[in-house]
Amino acid sequence: MVSSAADTRTPAQLCADKTTEAQVVSTRHAYCVRMAVNYPLLTSKGQEIGHSLVAIVAMAKFDEKSSAGGKWTEHITALTAEMTPDVGGVTLSFRSMCSGGCTTSGPAWGGAPLILARDAGGSSTVDRGRTVGRPGRGGRAAR
């Protein structure tokens, strides 16, 4: 859902928007990408024996007053919403991409894979903030 330029909602407010089921909710200066991903645990014969449901939320805001001529600051959160007993954890990795005249400050979590392992409560949460500057030069379930 794309709103008008006068829309001043924060990224957190966009993520909490219950008026739409869209994965991406955005304004000119903020966005929220929210999704649930089901990772199946398969046998060597392709039969599902377990799964993990992971919720991923990426929210960002644009600061047009930054010294770099504008800067997006993004915050990514991943959490396990559900994990069957046979799944010990989920390994995720994300990469940063830009098009046009932008640069990134690097991949989420320093480029290393993120492992969401079961904790005592049966879930795991990890989050990471990162900044994407402008302008500039041109998972799977684990047992």
Disulfide bonds with the S-S distance in Angstrom:
Cys15-Cys32 1.99
Cys98-Cys102 2.34
